Amino acid sequence: MYSPINQARSLRQSQTLFEQQLWRRLRDRRFSTYKFRRQHPIGPYIVDFVCLNKMLVIELDGSQHAHSKEHDAERDAWLIGRGYRVLRIWNNQWVLNRETVLQAILNALR
């Protein structure tokens, strides 16, 4: 039987290299003391990263998301409808300019 918690655990163990790199910056309140969770279930979805206190979801997307725009839009609408803000970052943005990505995250938190 499907369990969001078990699915989230599985996703945590199979993070992409880019997710691992971003997580190293966000975990343990290392990022300007904000607390983040990774691969966290929210309703029917599992988000890549979330700061629950600030209701900010961060999705780090690879090329597979170029083909799932409708699903991503539905998911974003569902999250936004429950008060979350969604920040989508493409892997290539992370690779090319990490400091700009981190600044965008910090701006969204403030």
Buried (B, 14 or more C-beta within 10 A) or exposed (E): EEEBEEEBEEBBEEBEEBBEBBBEEBBEEEBEEBBBBBBBBBEEBBBBBBBBEBBBBBBBBEEEBEEEEEEBEEBBEBBEEEEBBBBBBBBEBBEEEBEEBBEBBEEBBE
